[in-house]
Structure formats: structure tokens, C-alpha cells
Amino acid sequence: MRPAMQLALVALLAACGGDKDGGGGKKKNPTTTTTTTTDTGAPTTGSDMLSVEVAQMAAGDTGTVLVEVEVAEGDASFQVTGSVAQQGFVSLIDIRAPDGSSVAHWSDWWSSPRSLMNGFFGYDPVTAVQWPVRDDDGPLVPGTWQVRLAATDADLVPLSGESMEVTTMVKADDDLGQGDVLVQIVYAEGVDQDPAVVAGVEAAVERWREVWAAYGLNLTESYTTSTLDPDLPFTYTGADEVAQLPKPEGALRLIVGEKIGNERFTYGISAGIPGTAIDSRHTYVVLAWLVHAGADGVLDPGDTSLMGETMAHEVGHYMGLYHPVESDYTAWDALSDTVECTGANGCESQLGSNLMFPYSICDNSGCVAAEDMTVDQVAVKQRYVSTL
Amino acid sequence: MVAPVGQRFVDAVAGSRVVQWRWEVTVLLWTWATAMAVEPAPEAPKLADDAQLSEVVDVAEPPEAEALRRALSMRHAVPCAELEAGLQDPVAALQWAVVSIPQPPWAAMHAAECLAVGHGDVVAADLERWVTDPALKGLGMQTLGLLPHLSEGVAVQVTRAALAGELADRATRVARDDERPAVQALLLAPVEATP
């Protein structure tokens, strides 16, 4: 984010979110609720259920909307997704528990070297807020929770009266030790015409399944083809074609292309940390298969193993995980059981086999398997709203 | 007690995060330069098994080899300019990386990409080899995808070579999409297949 934009966003958030303990944001926004609770029909364990409610809201004078989330006994987590027009941006101001206390506030995370969720930074017109994120955030007590979102324009000026679609998903889950995750794998145009690539992707998915299964995460995938550009030029902007792809409700989406056309320096990207579980222009993880094939262009078993780990890594971001340590060793995730190492050697020895470590550790004979997750990392994924 | 808005504004700006997520791409310039400076790990040169790769250049290991391997192994790649900022001889070091870092597979690909985009005129012979050698199909496909980033002379050279090889269909597509008449003109002339 450009410094000027940071300044503007800080000013905006300070203006509309400065009162951490008071009730400054309790003025109700005009709201039209258009959808009511549904069951996704996705495979579930026990009495798991995902309730979905969609409301059309109008931002107040400071560009904010106040979303109320009704939490019942047995609910494990919720996700609120705010969507504005493509030229706008949505950011999280704060989350308040039923007793009125602030449990997550932008000012606590804006300058922190630890990362909790991207929502505080207002990167996109579609922003998902997941709560709770960590075990440390405590259980989701019954009552009315409040989530304040801000709508801004491209210069981060508050959009008074802006229409924001707000989707609230609440998950009931009686067993956070086991979870089923539905993933739709979408081939960009032409990618599935090469049998070798299809075989490589399927082998990679098996590796992904193996990595997750060790932690009680059961992957259920479906495959579909599409006419999406295999250069994946929409990676940063989202695309109407993506929003129009039919998707099982609550399913995550992995789009496999040949390369990431407008960002040559990436091999896989998550559209959010966390990403939204609703259908939108920004509902995807993208993966470039060609760079995983290497110089010879052939997806051999070593390559597919790494590609499977990349899939699990990127979808891990989508479900709310950050790298345990960033590549410069000066920033970390907000989890308490991932080591806060400060240098290459220490980080590689302590975290090098972690699924979310930012790089692969290889020599000419192969790479360290990136397959470990800590208890807290698993809990983040199990708590993700569409992990049922 | 909440600090005044103005003070919080100043504090927040002064303490802004070192690493800002923008769709999870990480910026690493100074760290990379630091790593280059403090963590060289001299090793005997290790060549990839693929003889076709090692034919390309004299693959002397650069002094920054270990840091270069680490940077090229990032799942979210370090931009070429940042990679090269810490290299004494970027072209030689990247050529070494292409032939000497077989794992992870994206390491050699990213090194090749940096060579093509930033030094295409210098490594034109390498690019031509990549688009014609069936054993280097991945490099060839990537190189053709980077055609708009190559100078016109190199783009013509690479496209002409590719049109005569196994990547001819792909070369035809990218040449058709290229805005330069000299590149498009290659589609009008018959191309003799490489023996």
C-alpha cells in the first residue's frame, strides 16, 4: 500500500474507529435483509451446519456499516463478508462481543509485526472477516456480536451512503477436531486438454489430501473446466467470470492456470487472508502449474509433491493462516505456538518443515517436506467457517 | 484511556508494518541484500543432471550462491530487481542458478525469467536454446510467454527458432498476439523445420 494511502486509511479508521470501549458505532445502518438461513448441503460431520444471511446495507456518514451477528449456543465461528462496487474498498474497524467489549480493533494490528487478518488493511472491494481466529480469542459466546466495516473509494475517502452487500455466515460445529472441506478445482481454458497436466494436478491433490488428513482435515474435491484465461490475468482484480462460475455453497475454489499473467513473481495466490466463502469476483486461490513443472516442463513426482504442498499452503492462507515468519524474519503470525524466530538458520531449523513456511528448503537431491502444522494452525483451519 | 486521534494517527503511521500484505506478495529488498552480504556459503559447483542445461554457460558458482538459492526458493517469488541487487554479476549468477538449482522447480524457472526479462539481449542464445530443445520445454514455454518483454531483435530470433520446433503452435499464438510487425511477419514466411 502506498504511504499516502496508508495515511488516508489511518485517518479514516481513526475517525470512525477510535472509540475502542464506547458505543460510538452503534447507530444502525439502513438494512434490507434479502436471504435467510440455509443449510449448505455440503458433507458434514455430526450436527455441523452453516447458516447464511445476506443483507443490503447503506454506509453511514463515516462510510461505516454496523453488522450484527446473532450467535447461538453451539456456534463455533462466524464470517462476515462486505462487498462494495469494484472501485471501492472494504476494511474492518472492529469486532465487539455481546458484552460490548472490543475483541479486535484495527489500531491493535495496524502497526504490529504480527498478523491476524487482512481485513484491517482494506485491500479489496470484497473483504472477509472471520471470528474467532485463534484459540486465544476465546469461545464464541452466544449473543449479538457487532462487526463494523468501512467503505472507501480508491483514495480511501469514506463512501457515505455507499451500498454494501453484507453476507454473514455462522457455523455450528460440535467437533473442531475433525473437519470436512469442500474444494472446487477449476481448470482454466485448455489446461485440462493436456493429460499430463491433469495427471499432475490430480497427483498434487493427493499430496494435499495426505498433508491435511494427518490433522483431521478431510478434503473433498470436485473438478470443473472453464473458459478462464490460463494466464490468470484477474489475480489481483477479481473477475466477473469467476463470480459467475457455479460453485457449491461454502466450497473453496482453486483455479489452475498455466501462469499468473499479471504477476510474474508468484506461483500461487490466495485472494484473501482469510478469503470469503461466498461467491464473488474474489473467491479463489490461483495456482500456476508451469513453474511447478520446472525447466523440463514435466510434472514428475517430486514436482507434484511440491505442487500439492503449494495447494495446501495457499488454501491455508485462504482459511486464515499467515506464514509463521515472513521472509525477512521480522514479522510473524499472531499464533502463540509458532516460534518467533529471527534469522534464516534458526527459522529453517525450527519451522522449515511447516506447511506455511514461506519458502522451500531444497538441495540438489530434493526438498524438505513442508507438511507440519501446529495445534493453533490446525485450529484456525478447523474454525474457518466452511470447514464443517 | 484512548490516546487522542492525532497522536494515534502519528503512532500508527510511524509504526506501520514492515511487511504489508498485498495479496500476500512480500517485499524483501533490504533483507535480501543483507542476506546476500552475510550468508554466502561457498560450495563446490553442483550441476544439474540435464546435460542440455549445463551446456548453456560456464556455470561457476557465484559467491552469493546460498542466498540466491534461498531467494529463488520462495513460494512468493522475490522480484528480479531485488534478486539482482545483491549479486555481483547478475547474469552469470542467474545462469548458474538455471543450470544448478534443480529444486524447487520454480527456482530455475524464476532465474530464467529474470534473465529473459532483464538481460534478453545478452542471453539471446540461451533463450533460443530453451525454445527449441525438447528437454527444456518448461523454459521454452515460459520464454515464449515473455515475448512482449524481449527486444524486437531477440523476439524475432526466439520466435523464428520456436516456429521450427516442437513449440511451433505456441510460438504461432504468441507471435500473432505480438504488436510488433517484425514478429508478426514471421508468420507470413514459411519456416523450415530444424533437422
Interface residues (C-beta under 8 A of the other chain):
Chain A: M1 Q6 L7 V10 A11 A14 A15 G18 D19 K20 D21 S107 W110 S111 S112 P113 S115 N118 F121 Y123 D231 T235 Y236 E258 K259 E263 R264 F265 T266 Y267 G268 I269 S270 A271 I273 L290 V291 H292 A293 G294 A295 D296 G297 V298 G302 D303 L306 T310 H313 H317 E326 S327 D328 Y329 T330 A331 A344 P358 Y359 S360 I361 C362 D363 N364 S365 G366 C367
Chain B: V2 V5 R8 F9 D11 A12 V13 A14 G15 S16 R17 V18 V19 Q20 W21 R22 W23 E24 V25 T26 L28 W30 T31 A35 E39 K46 A48 D50 L53 R69 R70 S73 M74 R75 H76 A77 V78 P79 C80 V98 S100 I101 P102 Q103 P104 P105 W106 A107 A108 M109 H110 A112 E113 V117 A135 L136 K137 G138 L139 G140 M141 Q142 G145 L146
